[in-house]
Amino acid sequence: MKKKLKVLMLFYSPYQKPRGYDYKEEFADPDNMYTEKDVQQALLSLGHEVSLLGIFNDITPLFEEIKENRPDIIFNMMEVFNDQTQLEKNMAAVLEILDIPYTGASSGNMFVCNNKALSKKIFTFHHIKVSHFHTYYRGKRVGVVAKLKLPAVIKPLCEEASRGISQASIVDNTEAFVERIKFIHESMQMDAIAEEYIEGRELYAGVLGHKQIMVLPPREMIFGNMPEGEPRIATYKAKWDDAYRKKWGIKSTAAAQLPEGWQKNIDDVCRRAYRALDLDSYVRFDIRVTPAGEVYIIEPNANPCIAKIDEMAQAALKAGISYEDLIQKILDLGLMRHATLK
């Protein structure tokens, strides 16, 4: 029987609430904090003692909670701080300073995975396929470099959940290329990256583990009603807008009918990528597999959604791992990493 743990669930709240706030109203809304609700219910069903702490723009309550009720482990679900997604790594760094076991990626892992160019450079060094790319920093000259072939996909350099990605992100001429990069620079106040568009199937591979690595069965984004011949990418609307998804027949499902050899290639590439980034918790790799079976890593997500309906949990279920067992594995990995670093 697993040891009963004191678990502090740490998550982003769009408003600052005092310590001890129960979030019952938010958890009761199926469209609001459903991931936090799922994790809380799983932890309770596993027999753990659970405390909740939502953070918006003040970490003082975190220090107070730890001083008065130090947990055995923190279930870290902080993806945003003060409405800034790039600060999730900083929250993990705070937990490292406090020397408390926590779940999910380390601050270093988050930094590397969140920077699309940096992770691609590491993959390239390890001979893992990525699309040709070029980084465009604000204040520097913008133009199509010789090594890039169009069409290309223009994205914010350090952003998650497909924010800033739309059908307009796919460009096939110099004018549109420059215009989209300037949009990211000026309207989003972010650096940009241009990647060659890879034709193929859009798959998502969850991986978890420390010394022993498990690659979960891949999931696939299906673009059912998109016009034939049109580039197909996971835009923000394709991921999060239910009406848009319904209109275009976009859905996420277990990948079916993979040609012979594909699964082995996917597993091999994902294991190599996981080790190349020195990951030790869980990650979701967004990948493209070409008609010829070549596996390209589009990007790693070191802090993927783990609600019951999301890719990681659904892939784990396909592998025979219940949601509660997945949450327990995530706890175990956090404890294992902390013990290893001692």
Secondary structure as the mmCIF struct_conf table of DSSP 4:
data_model
#
loop_
_struct_conf.conf_type_id
_struct_conf.id
_struct_conf.beg_label_comp_id
_struct_conf.beg_label_asym_id
_struct_conf.beg_label_seq_id
_struct_conf.end_label_comp_id
_struct_conf.end_label_asym_id
_struct_conf.end_label_seq_id
HELX_LH_PP_P HELX_LH_PP_P1 LYS A 2 LYS A 4
STRN STRN1 LYS A 6 TYR A 12
BEND BEND1 PRO A 14 TYR A 15
TURN_TY1_P TURN_TY1_P1 ARG A 19 GLY A 20
HELX_RH_AL_P HELX_RH_AL_P1 LYS A 24 ALA A 28
BEND BEND2 ASP A 29 ASP A 29
TURN_TY1_P TURN_TY1_P2 PRO A 30 ASP A 31
BEND BEND3 ASN A 32 MET A 33
HELX_RH_AL_P HELX_RH_AL_P2 TYR A 34 SER A 45
TURN_TY1_P TURN_TY1_P3 LEU A 46 GLY A 47
STRN STRN2 GLU A 49 ILE A 55
BEND BEND4 PHE A 56 ASN A 57
HELX_RH_AL_P HELX_RH_AL_P3 THR A 60 GLU A 68
BEND BEND5 ASN A 69 ASN A 69
BEND BEND6 ASP A 72 ASP A 72
STRN STRN3 ILE A 73 MET A 77
STRN STRN4 PHE A 81 PHE A 81
TURN_TY1_P TURN_TY1_P4 ASN A 82 ASP A 83
STRN STRN5 GLN A 84 GLN A 84
HELX_RH_3T_P HELX_RH_3T_P1 THR A 85 LEU A 87
HELX_RH_AL_P HELX_RH_AL_P4 GLU A 88 LEU A 98
TURN_TY1_P TURN_TY1_P5 ASP A 99 ASP A 99
STRN STRN6 TYR A 102 TYR A 102
BEND BEND7 GLY A 104 GLY A 104
HELX_RH_AL_P HELX_RH_AL_P5 SER A 107 ASN A 114
HELX_RH_AL_P HELX_RH_AL_P6 LYS A 116 PHE A 125
TURN_TY1_P TURN_TY1_P6 HIS A 126 HIS A 127
STRN STRN7 PHE A 133 TYR A 136
TURN_TY1_P TURN_TY1_P7 ARG A 138 GLY A 139
BEND BEND8 LYS A 140 LYS A 140
TURN_TY1_P TURN_TY1_P8 ALA A 146 LYS A 147
BEND BEND9 LEU A 150 PRO A 151
STRN STRN8 ALA A 152 PRO A 156
BEND BEND10 LEU A 157 CYS A 158
TURN_TY1_P TURN_TY1_P9 ALA A 161 GLY A 164
HELX_RH_3T_P HELX_RH_3T_P2 GLN A 167 SER A 169
STRN STRN9 ILE A 170 VAL A 171
BEND BEND11 ASN A 173 ASN A 173
HELX_RH_AL_P HELX_RH_AL_P7 THR A 174 GLU A 186
TURN_TY1_P TURN_TY1_P10 SER A 187 SER A 187
BEND BEND12 MET A 188 MET A 188
STRN STRN10 ALA A 192 GLU A 196
BEND BEND13 GLY A 200 GLY A 200
STRN STRN11 ARG A 201 GLY A 209
BEND BEND14 HIS A 210 GLN A 212
STRN STRN12 ILE A 213 VAL A 215
HELX_LH_PP_P HELX_LH_PP_P2 LEU A 216 PRO A 218
STRN STRN13 ARG A 219 PHE A 223
TURN_TY1_P TURN_TY1_P11 GLY A 224 ASN A 225
BEND BEND15 MET A 226 MET A 226
HELX_LH_PP_P HELX_LH_PP_P3 PRO A 227 PRO A 227
TURN_TY1_P TURN_TY1_P12 GLU A 228 GLY A 229
BEND BEND16 GLU A 230 GLU A 230
HELX_RH_AL_P HELX_RH_AL_P8 TYR A 236 TRP A 240
HELX_RH_AL_P HELX_RH_AL_P9 ASP A 242 TRP A 248
TURN_TY1_P TURN_TY1_P13 GLY A 249 GLY A 249
STRN STRN14 ILE A 250 ALA A 254
HELX_LH_PP_P HELX_LH_PP_P4 LEU A 258 PRO A 259
TURN_TY1_P TURN_TY1_P14 GLU A 260 GLY A 261
HELX_RH_AL_P HELX_RH_AL_P10 TRP A 262 ALA A 276
TURN_TY1_P TURN_TY1_P15 LEU A 277 ASP A 278
BEND BEND17 SER A 281 SER A 281
STRN STRN15 TYR A 282 VAL A 289
TURN_TY1_P TURN_TY1_P16 PRO A 291 ALA A 292
STRN STRN16 VAL A 295 ASN A 301
BEND BEND18 ALA A 302 ASN A 303
BEND BEND19 ALA A 307 ALA A 307
TURN_TY1_P TURN_TY1_P17 LYS A 308 ILE A 309
BEND BEND20 ASP A 310 ASP A 310
HELX_RH_AL_P HELX_RH_AL_P11 GLU A 311 LYS A 318
TURN_TY1_P TURN_TY1_P18 ALA A 319 GLY A 320
HELX_RH_AL_P HELX_RH_AL_P12 TYR A 323 LEU A 341
#
